[in-house]
Amino acid sequence: MLERDDRPGHLPLAVDGLSHSYGSRKALDDVSISVQPATFAVLLGLNGAGKSTLFSLITRLFNTRKGTIRIFGHDLNGEPGDALKLVGVVFQARTLDLDLSVMQNLLYHAALHGIGNRDALASANRVLERMSLTDRAKDKVRDLSGGQMRRVEIARALLHKPRLLVLDEATVGLDIKARADLVTHVRRLVAEEGISVLWATHLIDEVSRGDDVIVLHHGKVMAKGSLEAVVASVGSSDIREAFKMLTDPTATHSEAA
């Protein structure tokens, strides 16, 4: 097991003192979190907790006005190109072209990243095999299941060989089996390729023993650390009870259970 290393320059993701508002509404309030190397980190929060706002700042859809975001030591404001080339992103909203084939979607995205034709084809074949989609390469995206579409989006995010993968509610709209399959694929990337993952979700059953957990509620970090540490921090018996207690201060142990 890798030892924890909290030096910002050595972390896949280091967020410090991050705040963001929409007019008078504060969406994030002094958020400081990190993702360790080769770790599956779960950003756990109810709808409206601020997860998507945080992802929009990490991916630079929004500019950071207060606080810092560093990706492998690169400040996102000062070195956006160096930082973002190390990140693969899967947004909550689907962004594939339904009328193009799986391969066409990947090659188009590769071209946007400046990857040459030969390298793009090799990379596309590599990521399709990694996501168990080689046999669907020529199929139109609209003919895929919801889970397969999500796997294509993950394959697309891996084309440029990022070292950090961030996924915002990637399992929304999927059935139980498709959700489990998708989580398994992403966990395998961490275990076999050493990719670091920030996985945003509101679903407790997507958290597993050995994960790092960040509980976000109303824009504030309520707890962070290993799953076991978060559970112990509130004296609860499991992560489901701990999450209930952290996001509902009126909940007792019996109510949370």
C-alpha positions in Angstrom: 0.0 0.0 0.0 1.3 3.4 -0.9 2.2 5.8 2.0 0.2 9.0 2.1 2.1 12.0 0.7 0.3 15.3 1.3 2.9 17.6 -0.4 0.9 19.5 -3.1 3.6 19.0 -5.7 3.4 15.2 -5.3 -0.4 14.9 -5.3 -2.6 14.1 -8.3 -5.0 16.7 -7.0 -4.6 19.3 -4.2 -7.4 21.8 -3.6 -6.8 24.4 -0.9 -9.2 27.1 0.4 -11.5 26.9 -2.6 -14.7 29.0 -2.4 -17.2 29.8 -5.2 -20.5 31.7 -5.3 -23.4 32.1 -7.7 -24.4 35.7 -6.9 -25.2 35.7 -3.2 -25.4 31.9 -2.9 -22.2 30.3 -1.8 -21.8 26.9 -3.6 -18.3 26.1 -2.1 -17.0 27.4 1.2 -13.3 27.0 2.0 -12.9 23.6 0.5 -9.6 21.8 0.9 -9.2 18.2 -0.3 -6.6 16.0 -2.0 -6.4 12.8 -4.0 -3.5 10.4 -3.3 -1.6 8.6 -6.0 -3.2 5.4 -7.3 -6.3 5.9 -5.1 -10.0 5.7 -5.7 -11.3 8.8 -3.9 -15.1 9.2 -3.5 -16.6 12.7 -3.3 -19.8 11.8 -1.5 -22.6 14.3 -1.3 -26.3 14.8 -1.7 -27.7 16.6 -4.8 -26.8 20.3 -4.4 -23.8 19.6 -2.2 -21.5 21.4 -4.6 -19.9 18.4 -6.3 -20.6 19.6 -9.9 -19.3 23.1 -9.0 -16.1 21.6 -7.7 -15.7 19.6 -10.9 -16.4 22.6 -13.0 -13.5 24.4 -11.2 -11.2 21.4 -11.4 -11.8 21.1 -15.2 -11.6 24.9 -15.6 -15.1 25.3 -17.0 -15.2 28.0 -14.3 -12.3 30.1 -13.2 -11.0 29.9 -9.7 -11.4 33.2 -7.9 -10.6 32.2 -4.3 -8.3 29.3 -3.4 -5.9 27.1 -5.4 -6.1 23.9 -7.4 -3.0 22.0 -8.2 -2.7 18.9 -10.4 0.5 17.1 -9.9 2.0 20.3 -8.7 0.8 22.5 -11.6 -1.3 25.4 -10.6 -4.5 25.3 -12.6 -4.7 29.1 -13.0 -1.0 29.6 -13.7 -0.3 26.5 -15.8 -3.7 25.4 -17.2 -2.2 23.5 -20.2 0.3 21.5 -18.1 -2.4 20.7 -15.5 -5.3 19.7 -17.7 -3.2 17.5 -20.0 -2.8 15.2 -17.0 -6.6 14.9 -16.4 -9.3 12.8 -18.0 -12.9 13.9 -17.4 -16.3 12.3 -17.5 -19.1 14.8 -16.9 -22.6 14.0 -15.6 -24.2 15.1 -18.9 -23.7 12.7 -21.8 -21.6 14.3 -24.5 -21.2 11.7 -27.2 -22.4 12.1 -30.8 -25.1 9.5 -31.1 -25.0 9.4 -34.9 -21.3 8.6 -35.1 -19.7 5.2 -34.4 -17.8 4.5 -31.2 -14.5 4.7 -33.1 -15.5 8.0 -34.8 -16.3 9.6 -31.5 -12.9 8.6 -30.2 -10.9 9.7 -33.2 -12.7 13.0 -33.3 -11.8 13.6 -29.6 -8.2 12.5 -30.3 -8.0 15.1 -33.1 -9.1 17.8 -30.6 -6.2 16.8 -28.4 -3.8 17.1 -31.3 -3.1 13.4 -31.5 -2.0 12.3 -35.0 -4.1 9.8 -37.0 -1.8 6.7 -36.4 -1.4 7.4 -32.7 -5.1 8.2 -32.4 -6.1 4.8 -33.9 -3.6 2.9 -31.7 -4.9 4.8 -28.6 -8.5 4.2 -29.5 -8.0 0.5 -29.9 -6.1 0.4 -26.6 -8.8 2.1 -24.6 -11.6 0.2 -26.2 -9.9 -3.0 -25.2 -9.4 -1.7 -21.7 -13.1 -0.9 -21.4 -14.2 -4.2 -23.0 -15.7 -2.4 -26.0 -13.6 -3.6 -28.9 -16.5 -5.5 -30.5 -18.6 -2.3 -30.5 -16.1 0.0 -32.2 -18.1 0.2 -35.5 -21.5 0.5 -33.9 -23.3 3.8 -33.7 -23.4 5.2 -30.2 -27.2 5.3 -30.2 -27.3 1.5 -30.5 -25.4 1.1 -27.2 -26.9 0.6 -23.7 -26.5 3.4 -21.2 -23.7 1.5 -19.4 -21.8 1.0 -22.7 -22.1 4.7 -23.5 -20.6 5.6 -20.2 -17.7 3.2 -20.8 -17.1 4.9 -24.2 -16.9 8.2 -22.4 -14.4 6.8 -20.0 -12.4 5.3 -22.9 -12.5 8.7 -24.5 -11.2 10.3 -21.3 -8.3 7.9 -21.3 -7.2 8.6 -24.9 -4.4 11.0 -24.0 -3.1 8.8 -21.1 -4.1 11.0 -18.2 -2.8 10.3 -14.7 -5.9 11.6 -13.0 -9.5 10.6 -13.9 -12.4 12.7 -12.6 -16.0 11.5 -13.0 -19.1 13.4 -12.0 -22.1 11.2 -11.1 -21.0 8.8 -13.9 -23.7 6.2 -12.9 -26.7 8.4 -13.0 -29.6 6.8 -15.0 -28.0 3.3 -15.0 -29.5 0.2 -13.6 -27.9 -1.7 -10.7 -25.9 -4.1 -12.8 -24.6 -1.4 -15.2 -23.6 0.8 -12.2 -21.7 -2.1 -10.6 -19.9 -2.9 -13.9 -18.9 0.7 -14.4 -17.5 1.1 -10.9 -15.6 -2.2 -11.4 -14.0 -1.0 -14.6 -12.8 2.2 -13.0 -11.5 0.5 -9.9 -9.5 -1.8 -12.2 -7.8 1.2 -13.8 -6.6 2.2 -10.3 -5.4 -1.3 -9.4 -3.8 -2.2 -12.7 -2.6 1.1 -14.1 -2.1 3.2 -11.1 -4.5 5.9 -12.3 -5.8 8.2 -9.6 -9.6 8.7 -9.5 -11.9 11.3 -8.0 -15.4 9.7 -8.2 -18.4 12.0 -7.3 -21.6 10.3 -6.3 -24.6 10.5 -4.0 -24.9 6.7 -3.8 -23.5 5.1 -0.6 -23.2 1.7 -2.2 -20.5 3.0 -4.6 -18.1 3.4 -1.6 -16.0 0.4 -0.7 -13.5 -0.5 2.0 -10.0 0.9 1.2 -11.5 4.0 -0.6 -10.7 7.6 0.5 -13.9 9.5 1.2 -14.7 13.2 1.1 -18.1 14.1 2.5 -19.4 17.4 1.0 -22.5 19.1 2.3 -23.9 22.5 1.4 -20.5 23.4 0.0 -18.5 22.4 3.0 -16.2 19.5 3.6 -17.7 17.6 6.6 -15.2 14.8 6.8 -12.3 13.4 4.7 -9.9 10.5 5.0 -10.0 6.8 4.6 -13.5 5.2 4.8 -12.6 3.7 8.2 -11.4 7.1 9.5 -14.6 8.9 8.4 -16.8 6.3 10.0 -14.7 6.4 13.2 -14.8 10.3 13.3 -18.5 10.3 14.2 -18.5 7.1 16.2 -20.8 5.3 13.7 -20.9 1.7 12.7 -20.7 2.1 8.9 -20.4 4.7 6.1 -24.2 4.8 5.6 -24.8 5.8 9.2 -21.8 8.2 9.1 -23.0 9.9 6.0 -26.5 10.4 7.5 -25.0 11.8 10.7 -22.6 14.2 8.8 -25.4 15.6 6.5 -28.2 15.6 9.1 -27.0 17.0 12.4 -30.4 16.0 14.0 -29.9 12.4 13.2 -29.2 10.0 16.1 -27.4 6.7 15.7 -30.6 4.8 15.6 -32.2 7.1 13.0 -29.1 7.0 10.8 -29.2 3.2 10.9 
